[in-house]
Amino acid sequence: MRPVAVVAFAQTRHAGEDAGLSETELLAPIITEIKERTGIDRFGFTCSGSNDYLVGAPFSFVSALDAVGAWPPISESHVEMDAAWALYEAWVKLQHGEIDTALVYGFGKTSQGDYPEIFTQGLDPYYLAPLGVDQVSLAALQARAHLEASGADEDALRAVAVRARAAGRDNPFALHLDEPSDAAEYEVAPLRPHDVAPVTDGAAAIVLAAGDRARELAERPAWIAGIDHRSEPHQPGFRDLTRSPSAALAAEKAGGTAGVEVAELHTQFSHEEPILRDALKLGDDVAVNPSGGPLSANPVMATGLIRIGEAAARIADGTAARALAHATSGPCLQQNLVCVLSGEQQS
């Protein structure tokens, strides 16, 4: 396989309420920043991730291209998913050998609508969507199944939220949220507000480069040692919600998690962390979500991409020699992507 690395990462200072910016205005500063940092004005390939339901307009990614500049014509693609999957598409494009650089970005504003209700529109249109079941209710089913199967209690979930919010307060890009309280009313039992990722507006961008070009653009590139994604049935009743076999298989196909020191997990609910820790075989010695993770900032359609960027940042600054990034999509950890990053170029 052709060696490909993350050579630059930028994200917005995420907001918990609508600041009056359009998606293009959210993106423009970080696209400008990443162009200045790499010295590249035009990339070999551009791929984005977003959701028309969030924006409330069809083909919303087209207007967002104004932040990139689409003239003269560029080679461009888009996924109606978290931008982590756009990064996967860009990685595949780089494997073809026709280009040496790729720009990947994602953006989302959940402040301008009821995201749990919007999420319902993406469910199975025959069985689930007509029920009106929302994202938090589905997650609560999984949380209850996890607690009963593991013997853990709600204090264990709260501990995850406490650690995430504490880490988030040290992250200038995350939301600075209050200390979790077990006195707060349930969102949907057993999930309280601190167990649910907050409403967040934001965007992120990553630059990938191959081979010698990566070494030219970054002093310490974060090489992609392995990347894979897998999916399970989106009907929750067809699955054992206490496990995540698709995450386990994706990690296996990405080369395994041996030697991983840092893991950035796309955990939009506190109970997802222990499920993923088990699936990915992450021991207590692995630092999970040192950035604060999605429980401190969740710009939908960019959150998974940020996990890759945050993991790559740990490689770039020498904090870790091997890191793992995880992204998810769909109800109850239905689809999972695992990207293993290394400070050493893979053969």
VEXROVO-910672 format. One record per atom (N, C-alpha, C): y, z, x. Coordinates in steps of 0.2 Angstrom, whole numbers, plus 5000, padded with zeros to 4 digits. Atoms other than C-alpha are relative to their C-alpha. Example, Ala and Ser with C-alpha at 12.3 -4.5 7.8 and 13.67 -1.06 7.14 Angstrom:
<sites>
499450005004 497850395062 500650005004 499449994996 499550365068 500550034996 
</sites>
This chain:
<sites>
499450005004 500050005000 500650005004 499350004996 501849975006 500350064999 499649935000 502750135011 500749994997 499450005004 504150174999 500250075000 499749935000 505350324999 500650004996 499449995003 506650404990 500550015005 499550004995 508250385000 500650034998 499349975002 509650444989 499850034993 500149975007 509750554973 500750034998 499449985002 511250594963 499950024992 500149985007 511450684946 500750034998 499349975002 512950744935 499950075000 500049935002 513450914932 499950014993 500250015007 512550934916 500450054995 499649975005 513450994900 499650024994 500449985005 512851094886 500349984993 499750035006 514051014873 500349945001 499750064999 514850854870 500750005003 499450004997 516250824882 500449944999 499650065002 516850664874 499849945004 500150064995 516050544887 499549964997 500550045002 515050394883 499550005005 500550004995 513450364891 500249965007 499850044995 514250234902 500550045005 499649954996 515550364907 499750055004 500449954997 514250484911 499749975007 500450034994 513350364923 500549975005 499650034995 514850284932 500150045006 499949964994 515250424944 499450015004 500649994995 513450444950 499849945003 500250064997 513150264952 500549985006 499550014995 514750254962 499850045006 500249954995 514250404972 499449975004 500650024997 512550334976 500149935004 499850064996 513250164981 500350025006 499649984994 514450254993 499550035005 500449974995 513050355001 499549965003 500550054997 511850215004 500449945003 499750064998 513150085007 499849934997 500250065004 512349964995 500449994994 499650025006 513349874982 499549964995 500550045004 511849764975 499350025002 500749984999 510049824974 499549944999 500550055002 508549714974 499750004993 500249995006 508049784958 500350064996 499749955004 508749894944 499650024994 500449985006 507749994931 500350074997 499749945003 508350124919 499550034994 500449975005 507650244906 500550034995 499549975005 508550294890 499649994993 500349995007 508250314871 500549984995 499550025005 509150214857 500150044995 499949955005 508850344845 500550055001 499549954998 509850464855 500749974999 499350035000 511350344857 500249984992 499950025006 511150284839 500249934999 499850075000 511250104843 499449965004 500550044997 510049964847 500249975007 499950024994 509849904865 500650035004 499449964997 511050044871 500049995008 500050014993 510450014889 500449945003 499750054997 511349854890 500850025001 499349984998 513149934888 500050045006 500049954994 512650064901 500049965006 500050044994 512449924913 500749985003 499350014998 514349914914 500150055006 499949954995 514150064925 499849985007 500350034994 513149964937 500349945003 499750074999 513949794936 499449955000 500650055001 512849654930 500249935002 499850074998 513849504937 500250005008 500550065002 513349404947 499450034998 500649975004 511649424938 499650045005 500449954996 510549564944 499349994997 500749995002 508649584943 499950074996 499949935004 508549724929 499450004995 500549995005 507249804918 500250074997 499849945004 507249954906 499350034997 500649975003 505950074899 500350054994 499849965006 506150164882 499750075001 500349944998 505550324891 500450045005 499749964995 506050454903 500149955007 499950054994 506750364919 499550015006 500650004995 505250434929 499649945000 500450065001 504350294922 500349935002 499650054997 505750174927 499950005007 500250004993 505450234944 499349985002 500650034999 503650194943 500049935000 500050085000 504050014938 500449985006 499750024994 505250004952 499650005006 500550004995 503950064964 499549955000 500450065000 502749934958 500349945002 499750064998 504049804960 500150005008 499949994993 504349864978 499349985004 500750024997 502449844981 499949935001 500150075000 502549664977 500349965007 499850024993 503549644994 500649954999 499550055001 504949534986 500750035001 499349974999 506349664988 499950065004 500049944996 506749814999 500350064997 499649945003 507849924988 500049994992 500050005007 507849974970 500550064998 499649945003 509050084959 499750014994 500349975006 508350194946 500550054997 499649945003 509350294933 499850014993 500149985006 509250384917 500550044997 499449975003 510450454904 499850024993 500149985007 510450554888 500550054998 499649955002 511550654877 499750034993 500349975006 510650774865 500550044996 499549965003 512350854860 500249974993 499750035006 512750724847 499549984995 500550005006 511250744836 499550055000 500549955000 509850854831 499449975004 500650034996 508550814845 499350014997 500749995003 507050894837 499949954994 500150055006 507350784821 500049935003 500150064997 507650634832 499449985003 500750004997 506050664841 499549984995 500550015005 505150654825 499949924999 500150085002 505550464823 499649975005 500450034995 504550434839 499350014999 500749985001 502950504832 499649954996 500450055004 501550414824 500349994993 499750025006 502350324809 499650014994 500449995006 500850344798 499850074998 500349935002 500250524799 500550055002 499649944998 501450634809 500849994998 499350005002 503250564806 500150014993 499949995007 503050564787 500050084998 500149935001 502650754789 500750035001 499449974998 504350784797 500050055005 500249944995 503550894810 500549985006 499550004995 504850924824 499750025007 500249994993 504650934843 499850085001 500149934999 504851124843 499450034997 500649985004 503551154829 499449985004 500650024996 502251054839 499950045006 500149964994 502651144855 499850074998 500249945002 502451304845 499250014999 500850005001 500651254840 499750015007 500350004994 500251224858 500150075003 499949944997 501051384864 499550064997 500549965003 500051484851 499349995002 500750014998 498451404856 499950025008 500049974993 498851444875 500050075000 500049935000 499251624871 499350034998 500649985003 497651644861 499449995005 500550024995 496551554874 500050045007 499949974993 497251634890 500050084999 499949935000 497551814883 500650025002 499349984998 499351814889 500450014994 499549985006 500751874878 500749975001 499350034999 502551824875 500450035006 499649974994 503151934889 499949955006 500250054994 502251804901 500549944999 499650065001 503251664893 500750025002 499349984999 504851764894 500150005008 499950004993 504551784913 500149945003 499950064998 504451604915 500849984999 499350015002 506151584906 500550045005 499549964996 506951724916 500049975007 500050034993 506451644933 500449935000 499750065001 507051474927 500750015000 499349995000 508751534922 500350035006 499849974994 508951634937 500149955006 499950064995 508651484948 500549954998 499550045003 509751384937 500750025002 499349974999 511251494940 500249995008 499950024993 511051444959 500149935001 500050074999 511051264955 500749984997 499350025002 512851194953 499949944994 500150065005 512151044942 499750034993 500349985006 511251154929 500450044996 499649965005 511851254914 499950075002 500049934999 512251434917 499950044994 500249975007 511351524903 499950075001 500149925000 511251704898 499350025001 500749974999 509751814902 499650004994 500450005006 508351784890 499950074997 500049945003 508151914877 499450004995 500650005005 506551964867 500250034994 499849985007 507652024853 500349944996 499850065004 508151844849 499549984995 500550025006 507451774833 499749945003 500450064998 506151644835 500349944998 499950065002 506451464835 499549984995 500650015004 504751434829 499550055004 500449964997 503551574833 499449975003 499849944996 502951614847 500649985004 499550024995 504451524855 500750024997 499349985001 506151604856 500549955003 499550044997 507751514861 499949995007 500150014993 507451544879 499449975002 500650044998 505751464879 500149934999 499950075002 506551304873 500549975005 499550034995 507451184885 500749994996 499450005004 509351184880 500349934999 499750075001 510351044873 500449995006 499750024994 511050954888 500249925000 499850074999 512050794891 500049995008 500050014993 511850714908 499649945002 500350064998 511250574919 499850015008 500250004993 510350544936 499849935003 500250074997 510050404948 499650025007 500450004994 508850374963 500049935003 500150064996 508750244976 499350005004 500650014997 507050184982 500149955006 500050064995 506850084998 499350005004 500650014997 505350015008 500050005007 500150014992 504750025026 500650025004 499549994995 506050005039 500750014996 499449995004 507449995026 500150074998 500049935002 507050175020 500350045006 499849964994 507250235038 500749995002 499350024998 508950145040 500450044995 499649975005 509550225024 500050085000 500049935000 509050405026 499750035006 500249974994 508850525041 499350034999 500749975002 507250605032 499849974994 500250025007 506650495018 499450044997 500649965004 505450575005 499549944998 500550055001 503950455006 499650024994 500550005006 502950424990 499350005003 500750004997 501250484996 499549974994 500450025005 500550444979 500350014993 499749995006 501050414961 499649974994 500450025005 500150394945 500250034993 499849975006 500350414926 499449994995 500650015005 499050444912 500250034993 499949995007 499050464893 499450034996 500549985004 498150554880 500149984993 499850025007 498050524861 500650044998 499449975002 499750564853 499950044994 500249965006 498850644838 499850075003 500249934997 498850834843 499350024998 500649975003 497350864832 499449975004 500650034996 496250754844 499950035006 500049984993 496650854859 499950085000 500149934999 496251024866 500750025003 499349994998 498151084867 500050055006 499949954994 497751224880 499949975007 500150044994 497351094893 500449945001 499650064999 498150944901 499649965005 500550054996 496750824907 500449945003 499750064997 497950684909 500550025006 499749984994 499050784921 499650015006 500549994995 497550834931 499749935003 500250064997 496950654932 500549965004 499550034996 498650584937 500150035007 499949974993 498750714951 499449985004 500550024996 497050664957 500149935002 499950074998 497450484957 500649995005 499450004995 499150524966 499850035007 500249984994 498150594980 499850085001 500149935000 497950774975 500650045002 499449964999 499050924977 499950055006 500149964994 498351004993 500649995005 499450004996 499751055004 500650004997 499450005004 501051054991 500350065001 499749945000 502351184994 500550014995 499550005006 503651144980 499749954995 500250055006 503251074963 500650014995 499550015005 504651014951 499649984993 500350025006 503851014933 500449994994 499650025005 504550934918 499750054994 500249955005 504251094907 500650014995 499449995005 505351084892 499950074995 500249945003 504451244885 499750045005 500349954995 503951404894 499350005001 500750004999 502151394890 499749945003 500350064996 501951224898 499950015007 500149994993 502151294915 499350035002 500749984999 500451394915 499549944999 500550055002 499551244907 500049955006 499950054994 500251124921 499850035006 500249964994 499951254935 499249995000 500750005000 498151254930 499749935001 500250074999 497951064928 500149975006 499850034994 498851024944 499750055006 500349964995 497951164953 500550035005 499449984996 499551244959 499950085001 500149934999 499251414967 500750045000 499449965000 500451564968 500549995006 499650024994 501051504985 500549944999 499650065001 501851354977 500750024996 499349995004 503751364972 500049954995 500050055006 503851294955 500750014997 499350015003 505551234948 500550045004 499549964996 506651314962 500749974998 499450025002 508051204954 500250034993 499949985007 507851294937 499649964995 500450045005 506951154929 500349984994 499750025006 507151084912 500350064995 499849945004 507351264905 500750025002 499349994998 509051264914 500449944999 499650075002 509551084910 499549954999 500550055003 508650954900 500449944997 499750075002 509650784900 499449954998 500550045002 508350694890 500049935002 500150064997 507750534897 500250005008 499949994992 508350594915 499750065003 500349944997 507450754916 499449995004 500650024996 505850684923 500249975007 499750044994 506850574935 500350065005 499749954996 507750734941 499550045003 500549964996 506150824945 499849965006 500250034994 505750684957 500650005005 499449994996 507550694964 500050065003 500049944997 507450874966 499450025005 500549994995 505750874975 500249965006 499850044994 506350734986 500650035004 499549964997 507850844990 499750055005 500349954996 506750974997 499749975006 500250044995 505950845008 500549995005 499550024996 507550785014 500450055004 499649944996 508350955019 499550045004 500449974996 506751005027 499750074997 500249945003 506351145015 499250004999 500750025001 504651065012 499749945003 500350064997 503450945020 499649964995 500350035005 502550905005 500250034993 499849985006 503150914987 499749964994 500350045006 502550864969 500650004995 499550015005 503650804955 499549984994 500450015006 502950794937 500549984994 499650025006 503650704921 499650004994 500450015006 503050704903 500449974995 499750035006 503350614887 499550014994 500449995005 502750634870 499850074998 500149935002 502150784860 499550045004 500549954997 501250934868 499749975007 500250034993 501150854886 499549944999 500450055001 500450694879 499949955006 500050044994 500950584894 500250035006 499849964994 501050644911 500049955006 499950044993 501650564928 500150055005 500049964994 501350644945 500249965006 499850034993 502250594961 500050055005 500149954994 501750674977 500549975006 499550024995 503150664991 499850035006 500249984994 502950685009 500649995005 499650014995 504050705024 499849955006 500350044995 502850595034 499849934997 500250075003 502650405031 499350004999 500850015001 500950365023 499849935002 500250064998 499950235030 499849954995 
</sites>
